[in-house]
């Protein structure tokens, strides 16, 4: 057994909190507390879960581009879109996400198919399930089950029929991660804190390594180690563990008391704090680097981040900012990430014909689009467009081509639209404005200059 002893607290008021909506209770202790501690802890565990309120969280999905040192998000989608508690996503594969979702005043395991944008509730138990994870080498999922009588245990659920069976019963697991097919690393409920354990399932033996840790447990890519948050002292530390021999190594301190993180395939840590994402690459970065702000998407209070096996999808848990809190006229920074919502395949009608405008996701500090107008079944003209970062601002540039791809402008000439401003729902260039109507609809307003010097603004309505 490997054990590091944390300093215990003997305050007159002791707060015991298991996050993510399990339960929250404040116990005022008096002089007989030390005699009654175990009894009170048992009573706490059997209290019905409906007595404790849960957050109104959502699971969001982004496309993620990290090529050539970029960190660019696009194609934002609220995949849970459900009132109540939806949290703890994990990827089964590049096309499937599991998460704990609210249904009928309890949480069940939800399986989301990215390709078909569909959800399936996997189980129909009397209790609530949390933290679903694919079990390595099995067609099954592990999840924390919290029964109505307060009993809490880690169970295995079949992916084919949802039936479950007990995995471990002699410790109370709050959070877990699979190191391999036979070793499970977990945060275990003990006294008024979480402790770090590794369970060797082939022997059914539990090894305790440390007291006072956080909820965030992750397998570190391309290593024989897992990471955990050590809360023994302040500031908290992201620490690695070899669960076979108990060896631990400090990696980096957390950002304040944040503990929601994951590992990217290249060994970089991604951490969410409030509405901002940060990265840190061990043995390379001197400090955390801010890579994205999600306020433009209306997301705040990030509580989970996880990345698909291929590294191209990012799932985030957070809360939606109330619309009354968002100022639609708030000016945003002139950065390509703040116009990423323009990306996608858009279709509409204009000039008596059909229009198509397909914008790429941001990469390399720019976005690219192809436009065409079809009239009477024939191509009228094409456009190639780009939005790129230049001199701490953005510029939109385009070139026209006829149906045979012969350019209207001379070889080196472009039609340029310098940026004026970006707000939450508009990107305003000089002579062209993009207006966000919804996640799948936008208007584009273009100033058309007539021979007599007058200007007419033409509206293009697009839908994905």
C-alpha positions, 0 to 999 in steps of 0.5 A: 500500500502506498499512502501520502497523508494529507493534513486533516481539518478540525474546523467547527464547520465541515463541508462535505461536497461531492460535485456533479450533482451527487450530493451536497450537505453541510454538517455542523459538528459539536464536541461529540462529532468525533464519536458520531462521524462514521454514523453521520457519513452513513446517514449522508449516503442513504439520503434520497438524491432528489433532495439535492439540486443539480446544475443546469449543464449542457454538453457541447461539441466542437470540431477541433483543428490543432494542425500547425500549432493552431487551436481552432474551434468550429461547428458548435453544437449543443448535443444534449439541449436538455433542461437539467443536469447533462455532464461527464461526456466521454468518447467511445470512438470518433463517432460516439459520445457517452454522457450522463443525461437527465430524464424523469428526474434522474440521470441515465447513460446517453449514447450520442451518434455524431454522424446522425446527430441522434441520442439513445438512452442506454439503460432504464434503472431505478437509480441514477448513473454518472461518469460513463466510460467505455471499458477497454476490451469489452462491449460494455460501459462502466458508470457510477450508480446511485440508487434511491436508497443512497447506495453508490457503486461502480457497475458495468452496463452492456452496450447491447442491452443496457443490463448491468452488474456490480464491478466493485463493492468494497469501496465507494467510488466517486470518479474513475478511469481505466488504466487498462483492462485489469486496472482501474484508478479511482477517486474514492469517498473517504471521511470528508475527502476523496482518496486515490486508489488503484484496483487490480480486478484480476486479484480484486485488491485495492491499493490506496496511494493518496488522500485529498485529491480531485475528481479529474482522472485521465490516462496520459497518452503514450505513457504508463501513467495516469494524472490526478489533481493533488489537493494536499497543499496549495496551489493544487498540482496536476500529478502523474501516477504509475498505478502498478508501483505507486510512483508519482511525479508533479507536472504543473500547478492548476490554474487557481482551483480549476480541475477540469482538464484532459490530455491531447494526443500530443501530450498537451494538457487542455484545461477549462476555467470559467469560459476560457480554454488554456493549454500547457505542454510539459517540458515545453511551456513555461506557463499556461497559454490561453487558446480560446474563449467560449463567451462568444458561444454563450458558454460559461462555467466549464466543468468538463473537457474531453477530446475524441481519439483522433483529436478532431472533436472536442466535447465541453460541459458548461452552462449557457449564459442567459440571453439577458446577460449577453449584450448583442452589441458588445464588441469582440476582438478582431480574431478569426475565432470570433467569426468561426460561426460563418463556417459551413455549407450555406444555400439560398436564393438571390438575383432570381437564382440559387446561391451556394457559399461554402466556408471552411473552418478557421485554420492558419489564421484564415477562412476560405469560401467558394461561391456560385450563382445558378440561374436557369440551371446554368452557372452565372459566376463563381467567387473565391473568398477569404477572411484572414488576419492582418495587422491585428484586424481582419480583411475579406478579399474575393475574386470573381470568375465566369462560368468558364473560370475566367477571372473578372479582376486582373491577375493580382487584383482582389476586391477588398472589404476591411473589417469595421467591427465584430459583435456577437451576431454580426461581422461588419466589413466595409461593404459586406455584413454577415448577420447570424440569425441562428446556428443554421441561418444567416443573412449576408448584406452586400453593397452593390455600386451602380453606374450612376454612383448610387449604392444598393444593398442586396440581402442574401438569406442562407440556411445550412 
